[in-house]
Every structure is written in structure tokens, then in C-alpha cells.
Amino acid sequence: MKEPSDRWWMVIPGPLERTTGGTIYDRRIVEGARTAGDEVTVVSLPGAFPAGLSKVDRAVCGRRLAALPDGAPVCVDGLVLPALQLELIDLARRCRLVTLIHHPTSEEPGLSEAMRAELWQAESAVMRSARRVVCTSAFTARVLGVRGVDVSRLAVVTPGVDPVAGDGRREARKEAEPDETGGSRDAAAATAGTSVGGCDSVRLLCVANLIERKGLAYLIQALDGLRDLDWQLTVVGSDELEPQTARALYHSARQRGLDQRVIFSGPRSSAALRQLYGQSDLFVLPSLYEGYGMVLTEAAAHALPIITTNGGAIPDTVADLGAVVVPAADADALAAALRRFLRDEEHRRNLGTRARAAVSRLQSWKTAAAGFARLMHNAAADAPERGSGAVAEIDSQTTESFDAGWLALRESADHAARDAALCTYLARTLRRTITPPRRPLRVLDLASGTGSNLRFLAPRLPLPQRWILCDIDAGLLDRGAKQCRDWIARRDLGGLIEIAAQVVDLSAGIPFPPGAEPPDLVTASALLDLVSRPWLKRLIEQLRSIDPFPALLAATVYHGVCRFEPADAADDAIINAFEKDMRRDKGFGPALGGRAVDEACRLLAGAGFSVRSHDSTWHLCASLRRAAGESECGALLERQLAFFAAAAERQGVDASNWLERRHAQLRGGTLDARIGHSDILALAARQRNLIP
């Protein structure tokens, strides 16, 4: 007999055999859990989700939910939440409810503001009643956290991939070669390797159902401008989910004269799809929004180069896959990326190399299913949400993802705001002072996170360089070091930039190992406003103990001057509360917060450094939207609003109405913000006064 913790229920929209990304995820989790020995009962609900249930379908859904046993651990796919809000809240009162969110239904492109608000009100109410909210990406978890879902109840279980034996692409093409009778060994080759004008075409593959969110209209528009090049596109996906969108795509391809080069093949079996992955030269996904984008990792598992967009979670999903990422809904940018791939043989080789290197970093479906099952076992056992082995393991991964996701999200704003002239001045000084002249520049990066500071500074400093990355989070440090090594490889800087990583608790001291070669440059980004005055004094004392003084570059230090536009009557109260909250102890003693820039400049100057301070304020406005993409800038603005509101609430200031007004402006595209930062550069000077 099964232990209670091994029995759980999965409630899904429609049959488990559907070919939507969400249902494929559900099916693979269920299959993996069953293979591992769990007893998983699938409850399929009829009807049109997320909205538009008929009375008959609602009645059937109600009966099936009512039949679930009291106390049962039940996972409900998020697509059904808005349509069955009341029924699911009732279910949560008698069962151990877990919700599975691929992406909020209210994030679908093309919705009216009224529909978006209605969907969010319904789905968020169900999430609040659930014991756990499982997301398929850290991006979706961040979105939910920003929108008010309790972060302590969020967990992330990303999809997996199936291992591909050997070189999947080589084997697939071998199987597609003609046999001795002249016939093809696999019928799938008919749509993947046809010729145009008697020549082998570059074979492009897109796996996406024919719905608006997949952005296929932009792909057809992009390909319309590439008629002079030799390519063939196969689109694999159903045309039944949004028939009107499918008809428009067929018409567009015919009208542009591309119907012989753009092949809509419909859904394919798993075996045929694997064959298509293997026979293709490039994978293209032009989505406007994805909650994860499983087909991207599937393509990577087949070592297939990828061109995609920055829609939703995609930048997170492809962060380690070597993909080319263009702005969503930008046919010109997509066409430019495709043109380069089709014309530049060296670029194709480089993308192929990056794709092959990414394969080993992909998680298996077995691992994904095991992680999901642990969460359900925890719910079944009614174990504490924190502290038990299985859940602690999931939570530690989730926390790392949140940190890495936030750092990735802010990187574009950091780089756009930083002062390049200050770096040029630093580089000129270092060239004069490094002895002997050709030895590596030694750089110590404090609280290095995912390595954003290295990626900004390294191209602006003298080569060669030797970096030590320091952070307290071993997982984050490992991820950052890998991202930096990939960045170095992509820029052919191997041998010129070396990296070492060191796990360090900076609150206990600064890592200057005894007897080690002293750094020429100590740098940190977004750190000094979190530390206390005594901690900063200890840092400066350690810098003064080295002869000659190393340079100190502290980037994006919060200086306390913020402004939201348009102005709001509650701004002053919210910003003042945020500043007060910034001075809380972050592990280094009472934080300097907005006083950090003035205090650091004063202490450094008094200790014998020549100090320069340049503005690096974030301008979260139209210029950043052009540089980083509309969705990324919007996510960054939304995260900032959440930070300010949460800080105000901690200081006893009600921010709910302010946050509601600001969210409305954000959705309407009228909200801009300036978050004040400065970069501080301190160089050796002759005078060596005592620190005041």
C-alpha cells in the first residue's frame, strides 16, 4: 500500500495528451513521478480556459473537484484558476492545495486592461489560498513576488529535457539520407530538408502553436525581407487553439509569396519532432511572452543554435545557452539576426559551438519530476514549509534563482548608467602604475554576484587581467563565474582574463589573504549603501595597509535622490520611508543607505586617497527601454515599485493606493523613474591622514 505522502492529484485543463507547453510540462512531471513510484491521479477538466466556461462544463468541473478526498495533496494547473476561483478556494479549505503557474494568465499579450485586472484578481485569490505556489521559472516567481504573492510560499521547478544520445543532429541527418531504394528513411525529413532552386537550404525550425503570443507574424514579416537568401522554415504546432490567428498567418505567408518556403506542418509526434530538431540548422522562437520556453532547452539539447526574443522569461531560460536574443515584436531586429546567421559562416560556427557547450548544463526531466514530487510529498505530510530536507533543497535553489534573476534584471540599467569616463581615467592611471608593465592587472571584486561588474569593467581596463570574484552565496558565485567564463570565451579573451572564485562572508572581514599578491584594484557594485560606517572604515584601513594603495571603484552606490514621474502626492512619504528602511542592518551593522556616497568620499579623502564621484543614476525611461527592451525595463520598474512599497509598509506607511496608481501608470506606459546612484573612484595620493 502506498504511503500517504506518495499519493497526490494533478488537476489540469483538458486531456493530458494535449500538445501545449503547459500540458507537456504537466505530463512529464506526472510520468516522472509515476516512474519513481508515486501514485498520481490526473483529473482532467473540460471547457475553455482561462475564461469562458459554459454552465455544463462548470458543473462537470465542480463535480470532479468535489470528488477529491478531504486532506488530499492536490496540484492545480494555473490555467484553470480564473474560471474556477470560488470552487478552488473551497477546495483549499479541505485539501492541501498547491498551484502550478506556468505564467499568470493576466500576462497574456493582447488583453484589455479590464480583462487583465479581472484575471489577476481571480487567479491571485486562489494563489493566496494555496499552501504552495510552484512556478516553472524564476522569472514567473519574480513576477508573482512583485505582484504581492507571499515569496515564502513560492517554489521554482524548471522543466527538464530528454538526453540526446551522441550527436543528435548528425544521427538525424544520417537517418534522413536516402536508402538503397532511393527513399527517405524518415518522412519527417520532407518538411525539414527540402531544397530551393535546386540547392540545399538553411533549415530553420520553429516549434510553436499558431497563437498570437508566439509572435509568428513577426517571423513571417522578418523572412519577407530575406527573399534573397536560401532558407526554408518549418513551423511545428497546432492551428486549432486560435483559428483566427492561424488563418491570418496562412494568409500572410501566401500574400508575401512565402508559402513554398514557410511550411506549417501541424503537430508532430515526439519521434518526428526529435528528427526535425536533428535535421535543422537553426531554431527560431519569436515569442512575445513565455513563462519559460521549453522548446528552447529542447533545441539546445540537440545542440541547435537559437535565435529568440526577450519576451517574458526567455532571457533567463537562454542565459547559459549561447542564444542570440532580440527585442520581442521587432521584425527588423529579428531579420537582422537571421540575415547574419544566413550569411556569416563564422558566426554560424560560433553559435553552433555555443549550442553544443550548453548541452551538459541542462536539467533532465527525471530531476525536474523528483523536485516537483518532493514538494507534493511535503504537502501530503503537512511538513513545515521550511527546514525539512526536501523543501529546504528546493527553497535554496529558488532563493538562488531570485538573487540571480534580480541581478540579471538590473544589469542593463547598471551598465547604461555607469560612467565610462571614470573607467577611462582609471585605466589610464593603472597603465602608469602597474609594474612590471606586462604583468596581469589584479582585481578583487567584492559581492560579485553573477559577474556583472566584470562584464562592464573588463573591456575598459588594461589587459591581461586576473580577477578574484568574492561572494557569500556559493551557488550564485559558481553561476557568476560560469557566466563570466562564457562571456570571455565569446569575446575570444581566453588567456587574457583569468578568473578565480572565493566564497567569503564579507560581514566578517575583507578577503586579503596573507602573503598573496595584493590587488591593484578593489571594486564592488551596489554594495557600499548596504554596509555600516565601521565596516567601511575597516575596508579603508585594509586598503591603506597595502603599499602602494590599490584603487577602489565602488559602482552604483545609492545616494538617496529618487524621483517618479508623473509626480504623486504620496511620493515624499514613500521615498522617505524607503530611505529610512535602507538604513536597516543588512548584516554589516546599521546600513549607510543614502548617506553612503558622502560618507565614503569623506572617509577616503581623509585617509589619503584622491576621490572622484560621478553620477550613475538609473533612468528607467524611454532610453533604457530602447537599450534593454520594453519588457525588461517594465519588469525592472515593477520590481522597484515593489521595493519602495515593501519598505514603506515595514516603516508603517500604507503604500497600497500609491502602488495601485503606479501600477496603472506602468501598464499604460506613462511611468518613468530615476533611482539615484553614484560611482566612486579612489586613487592613491601622497597625503596619508588618519581616518576621522
Helices and strands as residue ranges (DSSP letters): G 4-6, E 7-13, H 21-35, E 39-45, H 55-66, E 73-77, G 78-80, H 85-94, E 96-101, G 105-107, H 113-129, E 132-135, H 138-146, G 151-153, E 154-156, H 168-176, H 189-192, E 195-196, E 199-200, E 202-207, G 212-214, H 216-224, E 231-236, H 243-255, E 262-264, H 270-279, E 282-285, H 294-301, E 306-309, H 314-317, E 324-326, H 331-343, H 345-358, G 359-361, H 365-381, H 389-417, H 420-433, E 441-446, H 452-457, G 458-460, E 465-471, H 474-490, E 497-503, G 506-508, E 521-525, G 528-530, H 533-544, E 551-565, H 571-582, G 593-595, H 596-606, E 609-615, E 618-620, H 622-628, H 630-650, H 656-668, E 672-684
